[in-house]
Structure formats: structure tokens, C-alpha cells
Amino acid sequence: MKKLILASLALGVATASAAQGPLSVDVTDTSAEDMTIAVPVMPTPETVGTVAGTTEALGRQVAEVVAGDLSRSGLFKPVGPGGVRAVSFPEVTAPAFEHWAGTGAAALVQGFVRANADGQLTVGCYLYDVALRSELTRAGYVVAPRDWRRAAHKCADAIYARLSGESPFFDSRIAYIAESGPKDRRVKRLAIMDSDGANHRFLTNGQSTVLTPRFSPDYKQIVYLSYIDNRPRIYIYDIGTGRQRVVTESANQTFAPRFSPDGRWILYSMAVAGNTDIYRVSVNGGPSQRLTNTPGIDVGGSYSPDGSRIVFESDRSGKQQLYVMNADGSNQHRISFGGGSYATPEWSPRGDLIAFTKIAGNFRIGVMTPDGSGERLLTNSWQDESPTWSPNGRVLQFFRTGQGRNGGSSVWQVDLTGVNERRIPTPLEGSDPTWGPLLP
């Protein structure tokens, strides 16, 4: 896929430089009302047909995706194309502020979709403060028509970043395990989709069981565990070419492979002679290095963003708890001391928090600081597990399993307030999500 190219947004009229108004939201304030944002259809200067549809139709679809992204953030109350009046092309840079003030909107997103002579599209995106009648930010993207959704996600990212002061996360993808079939003969396939569930596709055919995928730091690859003839193998899947290769295999039970932040190592767990420890192996294969060596079960493993430390789970104290160690296995120490058990830890890309599964009656998603303080539980369903972080470290995805024999699994997300919880649509049941970095 080609990179999105920042475009000039001149429309043939003079526009002032972006004013920096006070309009903003607090991502940590659970009591604040959601900001109302109007997102009308994005007009086109000329209706032109493309392989993805006409520029007129794409203008509505882009606005709908922008509104959907902003709604999923949990911070905004967007009113999309179906709830507001359409705007003309000249209005994109000259908003009718009196009209929008009368609708109760605090902010206004306007834009356009224009066909270029070379067959590409230019998608423009403007954010306005309605009360101050000022432009807050603008962005533009040149994309192939098939990539119009990426331009929409980029527009939503620009709005989110401007209003929240946080890094964005909409233009990213999720890999997960798509599950089908009866409980005793489950088919588990590796699948990938946009952060909102669109552009879904299967990467493996289901002939072998696939488990616990995780993206590489550059997003180009996915590491996962697969069982063929009951023999575990760690694979790396190349997203661009569709090729996959074996990194390491063993007759021993193997668990949870993860990339190191520099992309040079694969961290994983393996059971040998009744003892499970954490190992690392080069992404090119070869001998593995053992990092833990204590009686019991050491599982999981997630690097800190700088690669200097690893968080993992261990039952060496009698039940599963969280531990942190240096990347070479030294200085292993416990950080969780609450009631119940802890599992599936994952370090935030910001480095400030560690997410985990808390097992105490039910399974809940929680976070704590790297020294174990500030524990907070974010969900309270029957079985929520395996958290994975958004690229900006402000939202978590996980999978939820329903009660009973017929209880299925599905992919969900929750932000750090614990208030904004949403299901991500998937064509089949879903488990083990992994959130990839922001796309280039």
C-alpha cells in the first residue's frame, strides 16, 4: 500500500493560518459531557467515477467513517451526514457558523473529495471551533481510490490529536484469531482488519490451529504460534508478501511469542521436563536463550517500549502474579500483590502502564504502573482477557467470552477511564486480538 501523501488544500480561495482556539477534551475526565461535533457530507467539486465509487458517494462514506471513529473514541458525540445538512464545496473553507451554532455543535468537521488527473484522490479535512468561528486544524491526503478509508481514518486522527492533545490511533489495524466450529473441534484462523473492523481478511486457511498473534514493531510482520501434528511451531507471517516461515519448533509445549521492540528477538515460553520458563530466540532462528530458571510456570512476557525490561506472569509464589525483570533475565521481582491471580501482562507503548487479566471469580481487564502501584480494573464481565494496547496507549482491546457451553468469544475495546466500552464487529467469533502500530 502506498503511503498517504500530505496534500496542498488550496481551493482557489485565500485562507488564514490555523488559529489555535481553546476547544479541547480531557481524555481522563469521566464526568465531562461528550463534545458534539457536526460531520456533514464532504462535497466534491465535480462528480467523477472511480474504482471505489463516485467522488460524490465517497464524500458521504468518508464523513461516515470519520464520525464513526470519533464516536468509538468515547470522547465525542459526532452527528454524522445523516443528521446534519449537506454543505456546498465553497463552504468547506467558509463555514456557515451561525447555522452550526444553532445546532448545538461545539466543533465542525468539513472536507472534500476531489479526483486528480492521475487517477488519485485528494481528501481534505478541516476542523473548526464553532463558538470562536476559527479553524483549528487542516489536513489533506492523496490516496488511491481503494484507500479512501485510510484517508478517513487519518482525518479522524488529526481531529482526535488536535482536540485531545494525544497521539492518534484510528489509522491502524488489528490481527486476531477468527474462531468457528464446535467447542471440541474449533477452527482458528489468523485474520486482520482495520481498527473499526472494516477491510477484514483471513491470512491462514484454518488447516492448522493458530494462536496468540503479535505485530512486529514495523507492522510488516506478525508472529504467532501454530500446532501442526500436535507439534508447536513459532511462525513469522509477512503481511506484504503473504509468506510465512518457521522461527523455532519443539516437541515441548510453547506459548505466547512476542517481538522485542527492536524487532531482533522473539520472546516466548516453553515447558521442559515439567517446568515452564521464558526464552528468547533470534527472529532468524537458531538456538534459544533461557531467561528464567525457577520452579513453576513462567509465562507471557512483554517488553517495555525501550526494550530494557520484561513483564511476565509466574506462579512461583503459589499463584499467578506479575513480575518484572531486566531483558537479560536478571533482577526478577514481583510487582502484583492484590487478591486473586494475574495473567497476560502487556506493557503500554507509552511505558507508563502495564495491562493484565485479573482472575478473581471472574476475569477482568486492569492496569497498574510498572512498579505495581495504582492498580485499576476497567471491565467487569464474566470473562475478559488478553489485553492489547492501541498505538497511543490510551485504549485497550481484549476478548470476551460468554457464559455457558454456547458462550462465544468476541473482540472488545475499553479506554483507560473504564467507561467507554465497545464491541468490534467481526464476521466470526474472535479471540487473542493484537493492535498494530499506526500505519505509515
Stockholm file with secondary structure:
# STOCKHOLM 1.0

chainA/1-440         MKKLILASLALGVATASAAQGPLSVDVTDTSAEDMTIAVPVMPTPETVGTVAGTTEALGRQVAEVVAGDLSRSGLFKPVGPGGVRAVSFPEVTAPAFEHWAGTGAAALVQGFVRANADGQLTVGCYLYDVALRSELTRAGYVVAPRDWRRAAHKCADAIYARLSGESPFFDSRIAYIAESGPKDRRVKRLAIMDSDGANHRFLTNGQSTVLTPRFSPDYKQIVYLSYIDNRPRIYIYDIGTGRQRVVTESANQTFAPRFSPDGRWILYSMAVAGNTDIYRVSVNGGPSQRLTNTPGIDVGGSYSPDGSRIVFESDRSGKQQLYVMNADGSNQHRISFGGGSYATPEWSPRGDLIAFTKIAGNFRIGVMTPDGSGERLLTNSWQDESPTWSPNGRVLQFFRTGQGRNGGSSVWQVDLTGVNERRIPTPLEGSDPTWGPLLP
#=GR chainA/1-440 SS CCCCEECCCCCSSCCCCCCCCSCCCCTTCSSSCCEEEECCCCCCSSCCEETTEEHHHHHHHHHHHHHHHHHHTTSEEEECGGGSCCCCTGGGGSCCHHHHHHTTCSEEEEEEEEECTTSCEEEEEEEEETTTTEEEEEEEEEECGGGHHHHHHHHHHHHHHHHHSSCCCSSCEEEEEEEESCGGGCEEEEEEEETTSCSCEESSCSSSEEEEEEECTTSSEEEEEEEETTEEEEEEEETTTCCEEEEEECSSCEEEEEECTTSSEEEEEEEETTEEEEEEEETTCCCCEECCCCSSBEEEEEECTTSSEEEEEECTTSSCEEEEEETTSCSCEECCCSSSEEEEEEECTTSSCEEEEEESSSEEEEEECTTSCSCEECCCSSBEEEEEECTTSSEEEEEEECSSTTCCEEEEEEETTSCCEEEECCSSEEEEEEECCCCC
#=GC SS_cons         CCCCEECCCCCSSCCCCCCCCSCCCCTTCSSSCCEEEECCCCCCSSCCEETTEEHHHHHHHHHHHHHHHHHHTTSEEEECGGGSCCCCTGGGGSCCHHHHHHTTCSEEEEEEEEECTTSCEEEEEEEEETTTTEEEEEEEEEECGGGHHHHHHHHHHHHHHHHHSSCCCSSCEEEEEEEESCGGGCEEEEEEEETTSCSCEESSCSSSEEEEEEECTTSSEEEEEEEETTEEEEEEEETTTCCEEEEEECSSCEEEEEECTTSSEEEEEEEETTEEEEEEEETTCCCCEECCCCSSBEEEEEECTTSSEEEEEECTTSSCEEEEEETTSCSCEECCCSSSEEEEEEECTTSSCEEEEEESSSEEEEEECTTSCSCEECCCSSBEEEEEECTTSSEEEEEEECSSTTCCEEEEEEETTSCCEEEECCSSEEEEEEECCCCC
//
